C-alpha cells in the first residue's frame, strides 16, 4: 500500500482518461509538510516510461523572473532534447533557423525594445513544448506555482493559458486550492495521513517490527495531526533514540509514557536538534543562513572534510530535514520547512558552521552554476576577508545576470565599503564602482549612479587618462538622466570637449548628450551641430547602441522638407560604420527602408531590402526577420509583383512563431487579403480579411476592425454584392469621421464614391470625392493622393468627360513614376480614354505599354 493511495488513484484515473492532443492540468495542494513533493515524485516515477518529463520547476525555491528564467528554461530544453530540437529546426528556413539556434544557445542579442522581440523566447518555448508534446506524451511539473503570486508568475500563467492547445499534462502544486489557475485545472487535495498510512510510514522509515510500528503509531498519530513531515521529525527526535536504547527489547507502554511530547514545534525542534551529531548541526547552521538553495556538487566536495558520511547525508534527506531539488540539470539542497529553518537561525551560531564554510571555500571560488549562491557575508563574519570579497564580486555579477538587481546592488555596496580597508590584487575598487554605477543607472537610481561614477573617477590615477574620461562621460549621462542639465553641460564642455585625447566612444557619447540637451531646450540647430560632429566618430567607436541613439535623435531633424539628401547620406555613413551582424545597424537600416516606403520611393527601398536581408542573413534578430519580409511584400506589391508579395506574406503566416504581436498579425492577414484581392482570388481574400476582422473585434481593436472592413467592403463592391459593401463601408466612414481618422476616412470616401457610381448617383460620388480631396490637402500622403486620382478619373469617365479624364491621367502618370501598380493603371486608362475618343493607334500603343509593364 502506498501513501495517499486514494489521491494517487484519482491522478491515475485522470491520466489514463486523458485524450492525447488535449491539455490536462492537475493541481496538488495541501498543508505544508503534507508530502506534496514526495507525492509528485511518485506520479513522475510511475509514468516515467510512458510520459516525457519536459522540466520541473520549484517556484518557491528558485526565483522566477520572466525575462531571465524563460530563456534559461528554453536553453535547458534545447540541451535536454537535442534530436527533437534538430527536427524542430528543420521545419524552418535557414535564416529563421539561425535565429532559433542562437536563442536556444543564449547567444541572441540582449533584450532591447528597439532592436529585439522581448517575447520571442517565451513564444519559442511554447512552440517547442507543443512540438515535443505532439511527438510523445509529456509532463510539465510546476511546484508551488503562483505561491508568490508575482507579476512574473502571472505572465508565465498567461503564456501557458494562451497555449491551452498544448497537448501535455501539467502538474502544479501549492498550499492552497487552485483559485488562480485555469478553470480546467483538476484539484487533488492531499489529506492528512490516516492511522493505517502512518503505521506503514513508521514501519518503513524505522525498519522496525509491525508491533513496534503499531505502538508508535498509536502514540504519535494524534500529536502529529497526520502531517508527514511532523511524523518524520517525531520519529527522529524521540522514537529512533528510544529504539536504539531498547535494542532488541520490544517497545512497551512504560517506555512510551516516558516520552514527554508536547504540541509546541519549538520543543520538537529542540529535541530533534539535540539528537544530531555536531558535524550535522554545523551543516544545518550554515545552510539555514542562505537565501538561495545550495549546489549539491559543491556541498559533497566538503562533506567528508567536515565529518559527514554519505549515509548520514542521505538520512537527513530521508527525514525531510533537507531536500534536494533540481533546476536546469543542477541539483541543489534546501531546508524545506520554513519553521525548522527559522528555528535553526535563532538557535545556532555562525561559529557552529564555520568549519563547513572553510571546507567549502575552494569549491565556491570555482562555482560557475546558473543560479547565484550568496555566501560572501558569512565568510566575512568568520574573517575570511579575501574569500568574502572575491565571492561578493562573483555573486554581484551573477545576481545582476539573473535579474536580481536589489541583491546585486547590496553585494556591490558590500564591496564598496570593504575594499578600501582590504585592498585586493585581483579586484579593483575602481572597476567595482563602474559596475555599481551602471547597475544603479539601469535601476533608475541616477543620483546614486552619479556618485558611484564620481568616486570611480577620483580613484583613477592620472596615467589612465582614457579611463578618467570614460568615468566623466558616465557622470554626465547620469546627470542628464537626473535632469541636471547645467551640471552635465559643465562636465561635457570643461572636462571632455577640451580633452582631445578622449576615446572615440567617449567623444561620441559627449556629442550625443550635448545634442539631446539642446533638443530638450528647443534648439534644433545647435543640436544638429553636435550630432554632425558625432557622425564621423561612429566607425571608430563601433558602438551599436550609441549609433542607434544618435540616429533616433537625428532622424526627425533630418526628415524635414529639403533635408532628405542629408538624411540619406547620414544613414549611409552610419551603416558603413557598423558591422552587418550588429542588431542596432539592422534596425537603422530597416527604419530607413520604412521611410523610403512611406515616401513612395520603392526603387530605393527594394535594393536596400535585398542588401539588408543578404548581409544580415546569419545575424538577424526575430524582429528584423519578420519586418523585412513584410516590407518586401509591400514593395513587391507596388511593383505589381503580387505573386512574390503573396509568397512573402504566406511565409510569415506559415511561421507564426515570428509574429511578435497582434498588431503585426493583423497587418499580415490584411496584407495577404489585399494581395489575394489584387490577384482576383476573392474567396481567399475574404478568408484572410474575415479572420483579421474576427481577431480585431475579439481583442477590442476597433480601429483595425474598421480598417479591415474597408477592404471587405471593396471586395463586395468588386463582386457586385452592393448592399453588403455599402453596410461595411458606411460603418467605417462614419466611425472615421467621428474619430478624425484620416487614414480610414480617405479610402472609405473613395470606395463609397465607387459604390455611388455603380448606383448611377454621380452627385453623391462627387461629394465623397470632394471630402476625400479636403482631407488630402491636410495629410498630403502620396499613396492616398494617387488612389484619389484613380477614383476621380472613374467619376469623369462615368460622366463621359473624356478630355478631363485624359488630363487627369497624364498628371497621375507623372506623379506615380516608380510605382509600377499605378503606372500600369495609368497607361491602361489612357488607352481606354483614347479608344473612347476614337484614337485607335494611340490606344493600342498605350495598352501595349501597360501589358509590357505588367509582364516585366
C-alpha positions in Angstrom: 0.0 0.0 0.0 1.3 3.5 -0.9 0.8 6.7 1.0 -2.1 8.9 -0.3 -3.4 5.9 -2.1 -6.8 7.5 -2.8 -5.3 10.6 -4.2 -2.8 8.6 -6.4 -5.8 6.7 -7.7 -7.5 9.9 -8.7 -4.4 11.1 -10.6 -4.1 7.7 -12.4 -7.7 7.8 -13.5 -7.3 11.4 -14.8 -4.1 10.5 -16.7 -5.5 7.2 -18.1 -8.6 9.0 -19.3 -6.6 11.9 -20.8 -7.2 12.3 -24.5 -3.8 12.9 -26.3 -3.9 16.2 -28.2 -5.6 18.0 -25.3 -4.3 19.6 -22.1 -4.7 18.1 -18.7 -3.9 20.3 -15.7 -3.7 18.6 -12.2 -3.2 20.8 -9.1 -2.0 19.0 -6.0 -2.5 21.0 -2.8 -2.3 20.5 1.0 -0.8 22.0 4.1 3.0 22.5 4.5 4.7 19.2 5.3 1.8 17.1 3.8 4.2 15.4 1.3 3.3 17.2 -2.0 6.8 16.9 -3.4 7.0 13.2 -2.5 3.6 12.7 -4.0 4.6 14.3 -7.2 7.8 12.2 -7.2 5.6 9.1 -7.1 3.5 10.3 -10.1 6.6 11.2 -12.2 8.2 7.9 -11.3 5.0 5.9 -12.2 4.7 7.5 -15.6 8.4 7.8 -16.4 8.4 5.1 -19.1 5.2 6.3 -20.8 5.5 10.1 -20.5 8.3 12.5 -21.1 9.2 14.9 -18.3 9.9 18.2 -20.0 11.0 20.1 -16.9 10.3 20.5 -13.2 10.5 24.0 -11.6 10.0 24.9 -8.0 8.7 28.5 -7.9 9.2 29.0 -4.1 12.7 27.7 -4.1 14.1 29.3 -7.3 13.5 32.9 -8.1 11.3 33.2 -11.2 12.0 36.3 -13.3 10.1 36.0 -16.6 12.6 37.8 -18.8 15.5 35.8 -17.4 14.1 32.5 -16.4 12.1 31.7 -19.6 15.3 31.9 -21.8 17.1 29.7 -19.2 14.3 27.1 -19.4 14.4 27.3 -23.2 18.1 26.7 -23.3 17.7 23.8 -20.9 15.0 22.2 -23.1 17.3 22.6 -26.2 20.2 20.8 -24.4 18.0 18.1 -22.9 16.3 17.1 -26.2 18.9 17.6 -29.0 17.4 15.2 -31.5 13.8 16.6 -31.3 15.4 20.1 -31.5 17.1 19.2 -34.8 13.8 18.0 -36.2 12.1 21.2 -34.9 14.7 23.4 -36.6 14.4 21.5 -39.9 10.9 22.9 -40.2 12.2 26.5 -40.7 14.2 28.2 -43.5 17.9 28.8 -42.9 17.8 32.4 -41.7 15.0 31.7 -39.2 16.7 28.5 -38.1 19.8 30.6 -37.2 17.7 32.9 -35.0 16.2 30.0 -33.2 19.6 28.3 -32.7 21.1 31.4 -31.3 18.2 32.0 -28.9 18.4 28.4 -27.6 22.2 28.8 -27.1 21.8 32.1 -25.3 23.7 33.9 -28.0 20.9 36.2 -29.1 21.3 40.0 -28.5 20.3 41.3 -25.1 16.6 42.2 -24.9 16.1 45.8 -26.1 12.7 47.2 -27.0 14.1 48.9 -30.1 16.0 46.0 -31.7 14.6 42.8 -30.3 11.4 41.0 -29.8 11.4 40.6 -26.0 8.6 37.9 -26.0 10.3 35.8 -28.7 11.9 33.3 -26.2 8.5 32.7 -24.5 6.8 32.1 -27.8 9.7 29.8 -28.9 9.3 27.8 -25.7 5.6 27.4 -26.3 6.2 26.2 -29.9 8.9 23.8 -28.8 6.8 22.4 -26.0 4.0 21.9 -28.5 6.4 20.1 -30.9 7.8 17.9 -28.1 4.4 17.0 -26.6 2.9 16.1 -30.0 5.7 13.6 -30.6 5.4 11.9 -27.2 3.0 12.2 -24.2 4.7 14.8 -22.0 4.5 16.2 -18.4 5.4 19.6 -17.0 5.8 20.0 -13.2 5.4 23.4 -11.6 5.8 23.1 -7.8 4.3 25.9 -5.7 3.2 27.7 -8.8 1.7 31.1 -8.0 2.6 30.7 -4.4 4.2 34.1 -4.5 1.6 35.4 -7.0 4.2 37.8 -8.6 3.6 39.6 -11.9 6.3 37.3 -13.4 4.4 34.2 -12.3 1.2 35.7 -13.7 2.9 36.3 -17.1 4.0 32.7 -17.2 0.5 31.5 -16.4 -0.7 33.7 -19.3 1.8 32.0 -21.6 0.6 28.6 -20.6 -3.1 29.7 -20.8 -2.7 31.2 -24.2 -1.1 28.0 -25.3 -4.0 26.0 -24.0 -3.8 23.8 -27.1 -0.5 22.3 -25.8 -1.2 18.6 -25.7 0.5 17.9 -22.4 0.0 17.1 -18.7 0.7 20.0 -16.3 1.1 19.1 -12.7 1.2 22.1 -10.3 1.3 22.2 -6.5 0.7 24.6 -3.7 -0.7 25.0 -0.2 -4.0 26.4 -1.4 -6.7 25.3 -3.8 -6.3 26.3 -7.5 -8.2 29.6 -7.3 -5.8 31.5 -9.7 -5.3 28.6 -12.1 -7.4 28.0 -15.3 -10.9 26.7 -14.8 -10.0 23.3 -16.3 -7.4 22.6 -13.5 -8.3 19.4 -11.6 -7.8 19.9 -7.8 -6.3 17.0 -5.8 -6.2 17.7 -2.1 -3.7 15.7 -0.1 -5.5 14.8 3.1 -3.7 14.0 6.4 -2.3 10.5 6.7 -4.7 8.0 8.2 -3.7 5.8 11.1 -3.1 2.9 8.6 -0.9 5.1 6.4 1.0 6.5 9.4 1.7 2.9 10.6 3.0 2.0 7.2 5.3 5.1 7.1 6.6 4.3 10.6 7.4 0.7 9.8 9.1 1.5 6.6 11.0 4.5 7.9 12.3 3.0 11.2 12.6 -0.6 9.8 11.0 -1.9 13.0 8.6 -4.8 13.7 4.9 -4.5 13.0 4.1 -4.5 16.7 6.5 -1.6 17.4 5.2 0.3 14.4 1.6 -0.2 15.7 2.5 1.0 19.2 4.5 4.1 18.0 1.7 5.0 15.6 -0.9 4.9 18.4 1.3 7.1 20.5 2.2 9.8 17.9 -0.7 9.9 15.4 -2.8 12.4 17.3 0.2 14.6 18.2 1.4 14.6 14.6 -2.0 15.5 13.1 -1.3 13.1 10.3 1.3 15.5 8.8 4.0 13.6 7.0 7.0 15.9 7.9 5.9 16.2 11.6 5.7 12.4 11.8 9.3 12.1 10.4 10.6 14.7 12.8 8.9 13.0 15.8 10.4 9.6 14.7 13.9 11.1 14.6 13.6 13.2 17.7 12.0 10.6 20.1 11.4 7.2 18.7 14.6 6.3 16.9 16.6 7.1 20.0 14.2 5.0 22.1 14.5 2.0 19.7 18.3 2.3 19.8 18.2 2.5 23.6 16.0 -0.6 23.9 17.9 -2.7 21.3 16.1 -6.0 20.8 13.6 -5.3 23.6 10.1 -4.6 22.2 8.6 -1.2 23.0 6.2 -1.2 25.9 3.8 1.2 27.4 6.1 2.3 30.2 8.8 3.2 27.6 6.4 5.3 25.6 4.9 7.0 28.6 8.4 8.2 29.5 8.4 10.4 26.3 7.3 13.9 27.0 5.9 15.1 23.6 4.1 18.4 23.6 2.3 20.3 20.9 4.8 23.1 20.7 7.0 22.9 17.5 9.9 24.6 19.3 10.0 21.7 21.8 10.1 19.2 18.9 12.8 21.1 17.0 14.9 21.4 20.2 14.7 17.6 20.8 15.4 16.9 17.1 18.5 19.2 17.0 19.8 17.5 20.2 19.9 14.1 18.5 22.0 15.3 15.6 25.8 14.9 15.5 27.9 18.1 15.9 29.0 17.9 12.3 25.4 17.8 11.1 24.5 20.7 13.4 27.3 22.7 11.8 26.0 21.9 8.3 22.5 23.0 9.3 23.8 26.2 10.9 25.4 27.0 7.6 22.5 26.1 5.3 19.9 27.9 7.4 21.6 31.3 6.8 21.4 31.0 3.0 18.7 32.8 0.9 19.3 30.6 -2.1 19.5 26.8 -2.5 23.0 25.4 -2.3 24.5 23.3 -5.1 24.9 19.7 -4.1 28.1 19.2 -6.1 29.9 21.8 -4.2 28.4 20.6 -0.9 29.5 17.0 -1.5 33.1 18.2 -2.1 33.2 19.3 1.6 31.0 16.7 3.4 33.9 14.3 4.0 36.2 17.1 5.2 33.6 18.1 7.9 32.9 14.5 9.0 29.6 13.8 7.4 29.3 10.5 5.7 27.1 9.9 2.6 24.8 7.7 4.6 24.3 10.5 7.2 23.6 13.0 4.5 21.0 10.6 2.9 19.4 10.2 6.4 18.9 14.0 6.5 17.2 13.8 3.1 15.0 10.9 4.2 13.9 12.7 7.3 12.9 15.7 5.3 15.3 17.9 7.3 17.0 18.6 4.0 15.7 18.1 0.5 17.3 18.0 -2.9 15.7 19.9 -5.7 16.7 20.1 -9.4 16.8 23.1 -11.7 18.4 23.2 -15.2 20.1 19.9 -14.7 21.7 21.1 -11.5 20.8 19.6 -8.1 20.6 21.9 -5.0 19.9 21.3 -1.4 17.4 23.3 0.8 15.9 23.2 4.2 12.2 22.6 3.1 10.5 23.6 6.4 10.3 27.3 7.0 9.6 26.8 10.7 12.6 24.4 11.0 14.9 26.8 9.2 13.7 29.8 11.3 14.4 27.7 14.5 17.9 26.9 13.3 18.7 30.5 12.6 17.5 31.6 16.1 19.3 28.8 18.0 22.5 28.2 16.2 25.6 30.4 16.0 27.7 31.4 13.0 30.7 29.8 14.6 28.9 26.4 14.6 29.0 26.3 10.8 32.5 27.9 10.5 34.2 24.6 9.7 31.7 24.0 6.9 32.4 27.4 5.4 36.2 26.8 5.4 35.8 23.4 3.8 33.6 24.9 1.0 35.8 27.8 0.1 37.8 26.2 -2.7 34.7 24.8 -4.4 32.8 28.1 -4.1 35.6 30.0 -5.7 35.3 27.7 -8.8 31.5 27.8 -8.8 30.0 28.8 -12.2 26.4 27.5 -11.9 23.4 29.1 -13.4 22.0 30.3 -10.1 23.7 32.6 -7.6 24.8 31.4 -4.2 25.3 34.2 -1.7 27.9 33.3 1.0 30.3 36.2 1.0 28.7 37.8 4.1 29.2 34.6 6.0 32.9 34.4 5.1 33.3 38.0 6.1 31.9 37.2 9.6 34.5 34.5 10.1 37.2 36.9 8.9 38.0 35.1 5.7 38.1 38.5 4.1 39.9 37.6 0.8 37.4 34.8 0.1 34.5 37.1 1.1 35.5 39.9 -1.3 36.2 37.5 -4.2 32.9 35.7 -3.7 31.0 39.0 -3.3 32.1 40.2 -6.7 31.2 37.0 -8.4 27.8 37.0 -6.6 27.1 40.6 -7.6 27.7 39.8 -11.3 25.7 36.6 -11.2 22.8 38.2 -9.4 22.7 41.0 -11.9 22.8 38.5 -14.8 19.8 36.8 -13.2 17.8 40.0 -12.8 18.1 40.2 -9.0 19.2 43.8 -9.1 18.4 44.6 -5.4 20.6 41.8 -4.0 23.3 42.6 -6.7 23.4 46.2 -5.5 23.7 45.0 -1.9 26.8 43.0 -2.8 28.3 45.9 -4.7 27.7 48.1 -1.6 29.5 45.5 0.5 32.5 45.7 -1.8 32.4 49.5 -1.8 32.5 49.5 2.0 35.2 46.9 2.5 37.6 47.0 -0.4 39.3 50.3 0.8 40.1 48.6 4.1 41.2 45.3 2.5 42.7 46.0 -1.0 42.9 43.0 -3.3 45.3 42.5 -6.2 42.8 40.8 -8.4 39.8 43.1 -7.6 39.9 46.8 -8.3 37.6 49.1 -6.4 37.6 51.4 -9.5 36.1 48.6 -11.6 33.6 47.7 -8.9 32.4 51.3 -8.7 31.9 51.4 -12.5 29.8 48.2 -12.4 27.9 49.5 -9.5 27.1 52.8 -11.2 26.0 51.0 -14.3 23.6 48.9 -12.3 22.2 51.9 -10.4 21.6 53.6 -13.7 19.9 50.5 -15.0 17.6 50.6 -11.9 16.8 54.3 -12.4 18.9 55.4 -9.4 20.6 58.2 -11.4 21.8 60.3 -8.5 23.4 57.2 -6.8 24.9 56.3 -10.2 26.5 59.7 -10.5 28.0 59.4 -7.0 29.5 55.9 -7.9 31.0 57.3 -11.2 32.3 60.4 -9.4 34.0 58.2 -6.8 35.3 55.9 -9.5 36.9 58.9 -11.3 38.5 60.2 -8.1 40.3 56.9 -7.8 41.6 56.7 -11.3 45.4 57.6 -11.5 46.5 60.4 -13.9 48.3 58.0 -16.2 45.0 56.3 -17.0 43.6 59.3 -18.8 41.1 57.4 -21.1 39.5 55.7 -18.1 39.2 59.1 -16.3 37.4 60.5 -19.4 35.0 57.5 -19.6 34.0 57.9 -16.0 33.4 61.6 -16.7 31.1 60.8 -19.6 29.2 58.4 -17.5 28.8 61.0 -14.8 27.5 63.4 -17.4 25.0 60.9 -18.6 23.7 60.2 -15.1 23.3 63.9 -14.6 21.3 64.2 -17.8 19.0 61.4 -16.7 18.5 63.2 -13.4 17.6 66.4 -15.4 20.6 68.2 -14.0 21.4 69.6 -17.4 23.6 72.6 -16.3 25.9 70.4 -14.3 26.1 67.8 -17.2 26.9 70.6 -19.7 29.7 71.8 -17.5 31.3 68.4 -17.3 30.9 67.8 -21.0 32.3 71.1 -22.1 35.0 71.6 -19.5 36.3 68.1 -18.9 35.6 66.3 -22.2 35.5 68.7 -25.2 38.7 70.4 -24.1 40.5 67.0 -23.9 41.3 65.8 -27.5 42.7 62.5 -26.2 39.2 61.2 -25.3 38.5 57.7 -26.8 36.1 57.7 -29.8 33.1 56.2 -27.9 33.5 58.9 -25.1 33.5 61.7 -27.6 30.6 60.1 -29.4 28.6 59.9 -26.2 29.5 63.5 -25.3 28.2 64.9 -28.6 25.0 62.9 -28.3 24.4 64.1 -24.8 25.1 67.8 -25.8 22.8 67.4 -28.8 20.0 65.8 -26.7 20.2 68.7 -24.2 19.9 71.2 -27.0 16.8 69.3 -28.3 15.3 69.5 -24.8 16.0 73.2 -24.7 14.2 73.7 -28.1 17.4 74.5 -30.0 17.3 72.1 -33.0 20.1 73.9 -35.0 22.5 73.7 -32.0 21.5 70.1 -31.5 22.4 69.3 -35.2 25.8 70.8 -34.8 26.7 68.3 -32.1 25.1 65.4 -33.9 27.1 66.2 -37.1 30.3 66.2 -35.1 29.3 62.7 -33.7 28.8 61.1 -37.1 32.5 60.7 -38.1 33.1 59.0 -34.7 30.7 56.1 -35.4 33.2 53.9 -37.4 35.9 54.3 -34.7 33.6 53.9 -31.7 32.0 50.7 -33.1 29.1 51.1 -30.6 25.8 50.0 -32.0 23.7 51.3 -29.1 25.2 54.8 -29.2 24.8 54.9 -33.0 21.2 53.9 -32.7 20.7 56.6 -30.1 22.4 59.2 -32.4 20.2 58.0 -35.3 16.9 58.3 -33.4 17.9 61.8 -32.2 18.8 63.0 -35.7 16.2 61.4 -37.9 13.3 63.7 -37.1 15.5 66.7 -37.6 16.8 65.5 -40.9 13.4 64.3 -42.3 12.2 67.9 -42.7 11.5 69.1 -46.3 14.7 69.9 -48.1 16.9 67.7 -45.8 16.1 64.4 -47.5 19.5 64.1 -49.2 21.4 64.9 -46.0 19.3 62.3 -44.1 20.2 59.6 -46.7 23.9 60.5 -46.5 23.8 60.3 -42.7 22.2 56.9 -42.8 24.7 55.6 -45.3 27.7 56.8 -43.1 26.2 55.1 -40.0 25.6 51.8 -41.8 29.2 51.9 -43.1 30.5 52.4 -39.6 28.9 49.2 -38.1 29.3 45.5 -38.9 26.3 43.8 -40.6 25.7 41.5 -37.6 25.1 44.4 -35.3 21.4 44.4 -34.2 21.3 48.2 -34.0 22.7 48.5 -37.5 19.9 46.3 -38.8 17.3 48.4 -37.1 18.7 51.7 -38.5 18.7 50.1 -42.0 15.2 48.8 -41.6 14.0 52.2 -40.3 15.5 53.9 -43.3 13.7 51.4 -45.7 10.4 52.1 -43.9 11.0 55.8 -44.5 11.6 55.1 -48.3 8.4 53.1 -48.5 6.4 55.9 -46.7 7.8 58.4 -49.2 6.8 56.1 -52.1 10.5 55.6 -53.1 10.2 51.9 -53.9 13.1 51.9 -56.4 15.4 52.7 -53.4 13.5 50.5 -50.9 13.8 47.3 -52.9 17.6 47.1 -53.4 18.1 48.3 -49.8 15.9 45.5 -48.5 17.6 42.9 -50.6 21.0 44.2 -49.3 19.8 44.1 -45.7 18.5 40.5 -46.0 21.6 39.2 -47.6 24.2 41.0 -45.4 22.3 40.1 -42.2 21.1 36.7 -43.2 23.1 34.8 -40.5 22.7 37.5 -37.8 19.1 38.7 -37.9 17.0 39.4 -34.9 13.5 38.0 -34.8 12.1 41.5 -35.3 14.3 42.2 -38.3 13.4 38.9 -39.9 9.6 39.5 -39.9 9.7 43.2 -40.6 12.0 42.8 -43.6 9.6 40.2 -45.1 6.6 42.4 -44.6 8.3 45.4 -46.2 9.5 43.2 -49.1 5.9 42.0 -49.6 4.7 45.6 -49.6 7.3 46.8 -52.0 6.7 43.9 -54.4 3.0 44.9 -54.4 3.8 48.4 -55.5 5.9 46.9 -58.4 2.9 44.8 -59.3 4.7 41.6 -58.3 1.7 40.2 -56.5 2.8 36.6 -56.6 6.2 37.5 -55.0 4.4 39.6 -52.4 2.0 36.7 -51.7 4.9 34.2 -51.1 6.5 36.5 -48.5 3.3 37.0 -46.6 2.5 33.3 -46.7 5.9 32.6 -45.3 5.3 34.8 -42.3 1.9 33.2 -41.7 3.5 29.8 -42.1 5.8 30.5 -39.2 3.6 32.2 -36.5 6.5 31.9 -34.0 8.0 35.1 -35.6 4.8 37.2 -35.4 5.6 39.4 -32.4 2.2 40.7 -31.5 -1.5 41.1 -32.5 -0.8 44.3 -34.5 1.7 42.6 -36.8 -0.6 39.5 -37.1 -3.4 41.8 -38.3 -1.1 43.6 -40.6 0.0 40.3 -42.2 -3.6 39.0 -42.6 -4.8 42.3 -44.1 -1.7 42.3 -46.4 -2.4 38.8 -47.5 -6.1 39.6 -48.1 -5.2 42.7 -50.2 -2.7 40.7 -52.3 -5.3 37.9 -52.9 -7.8 40.7 -53.9 -5.3 42.1 -56.4 -4.8 38.6 -57.9 -8.6 38.3 -58.3 -8.8 35.5 -55.7 -11.7 37.0 -53.8 -12.6 33.9 -51.8 -9.1 33.6 -50.4 -9.0 37.3 -49.8 -12.3 37.1 -47.8 -10.9 34.3 -45.6 -7.8 36.3 -44.6 -9.8 39.5 -44.0 -12.6 37.9 -42.1 -10.1 36.3 -39.8 -8.4 39.6 -39.3 -11.8 41.2 -38.6 -12.6 38.5 -36.0 -9.3 38.9 -34.2 -9.6 42.7 -34.1 -13.1 42.6 -32.6 -12.1 39.8 -30.2 -9.3 41.9 -28.8 -11.1 45.2 -28.8 -9.0 46.8 -31.6 -11.8 48.9 -33.1 -9.6 51.0 -35.4 -8.1 47.9 -37.0 -11.5 46.3 -37.3 -12.9 49.3 -39.3 -9.7 49.3 -41.4 -10.4 45.7 -42.3 -14.0 46.5 -43.1 -12.7 48.9 -45.8 -11.1 46.0 -47.7 -14.0 43.7 -47.1 -16.4 46.4 -48.5 -14.1 46.9 -51.5 -14.2 43.1 -52.3 -18.0 43.1 -52.1 -18.0 46.1 -54.5 -15.9 44.1 -56.9 -18.2 41.1 -56.8 -21.3 43.3 -57.0 -22.7 42.5 -53.6 -23.6 46.1 -53.2 -25.8 46.2 -50.1 -23.2 44.4 -48.0 -20.5 46.6 -49.5 -22.3 49.8 -48.5 -23.1 48.5 -45.0 -19.4 47.8 -44.2 -18.1 51.0 -45.9 -20.6 53.3 -44.4 -19.8 52.0 -40.9 -16.0 52.6 -41.4 -16.7 56.0 -42.9 -18.9 57.2 -40.0 -16.5 55.9 -37.4 -13.6 57.6 -39.1 -15.5 60.9 -39.3 -16.3 60.7 -35.6 -12.8 60.0 -34.6 -11.0 62.1 -37.2 -9.1 59.1 -38.5 -7.9 60.3 -42.0 -6.1 57.1 -42.8 -9.5 55.3 -42.7 -11.7 58.2 -43.8 -10.0 58.9 -47.2 -10.2 55.3 -48.6 -13.7 54.9 -47.2 -14.8 58.0 -49.0 -13.1 56.8 -52.2 -14.7 53.4 -52.1 -18.1 54.9 -51.4 -17.7 57.1 -54.4 -17.2 54.0 -56.5 -20.4 52.5 -54.9 -22.4 55.6 -55.7 -21.2 55.4 -59.3 -22.3 51.8 -59.6 -25.7 53.0 -58.3 -25.6 55.7 -61.0 -25.6 58.6 -58.4 -22.7 60.8 -59.7 -23.7 63.7 -57.5 -23.3 61.6 -54.4 -20.0 60.2 -55.7 -18.7 63.8 -56.3 -19.5 64.7 -52.7 -17.4 61.8 -51.4 -14.6 62.7 -53.7 -14.7 66.3 -52.6 -14.5 65.3 -49.0 -11.5 63.0 -49.7 -9.8 65.9 -51.5 -10.3 68.2 -48.5 -8.6 65.7 -46.2 -5.8 65.1 -48.7 -4.9 68.7 -48.6 -4.2 68.3 -44.9 -2.5 64.9 -44.9 -0.8 65.0 -48.4 0.0 61.3 -48.3 1.3 60.3 -51.7 -0.4 56.9 -52.0 -3.8 58.3 -50.9 -3.4 61.1 -53.5 -2.6 58.5 -56.2 -5.7 56.5 -55.2 -7.8 59.7 -55.3 -6.7 60.3 -58.9 -8.0 56.9 -59.8 -11.4 57.3 -58.4 -11.7 60.9 -59.7 -10.9 59.6 -63.2 -13.6 56.9 -62.8 -16.0 59.7 -62.0 -15.2 61.7 -65.1 -15.4 58.5 -67.2 -18.8 57.8 -65.8 -19.8 61.4 -66.7 -18.2 60.8 -70.2 -15.9 63.7 -69.7 -13.1 62.1 -71.6 -10.9 65.2 -72.1 -10.9 65.9 -68.4 -10.2 62.3 -67.6 -7.3 62.3 -70.1 -5.7 65.4 -68.4 -6.0 63.7 -65.0 -4.4 60.5 -66.3 -1.4 62.5 -67.6 -1.0 64.2 -64.2 -1.5 60.9 -62.4 1.1 59.1 -64.6 3.7 61.8 -63.9 3.2 61.6 -60.1 3.2 57.8 -60.0 6.5 57.3 -61.7 8.4 54.5 -59.9 5.2 52.8 -58.6 4.5 50.1 -61.2 1.0 49.4 -60.0 -0.2 53.0 -60.7 1.9 53.3 -63.9 0.2 50.3 -65.3 -3.2 51.6 -64.4 -2.5 55.0 -65.8 -1.4 53.5 -69.2 -4.4 51.2 -69.3 -6.8 54.1 -68.5 -5.2 56.4 -71.1 -5.6 53.6 -73.6 -9.3 53.2 -72.6 -9.8 57.0 -73.0 -8.1 57.1 -76.4 -10.5 54.3 -77.6 -13.5 56.4 -76.4 -12.1 59.4 -78.3 -11.5 57.2 -81.4 -7.7 57.3 -81.3 -7.2 53.6 -82.0 -3.5 53.6 -82.7 -2.8 55.7 -79.6 -5.0 53.3 -77.6 -3.1 50.3 -78.9 0.2 51.8 -78.1 -0.8 52.7 -74.5 -2.3 49.3 -73.9 0.8 47.6 -75.2 2.9 49.7 -72.8 0.7 48.6 -69.9 1.0 45.0 -70.9 4.8 45.3 -71.2 4.9 46.8 -67.7 2.7 44.0 -66.4 5.0 41.3 -67.8 8.3 43.0 -66.7 
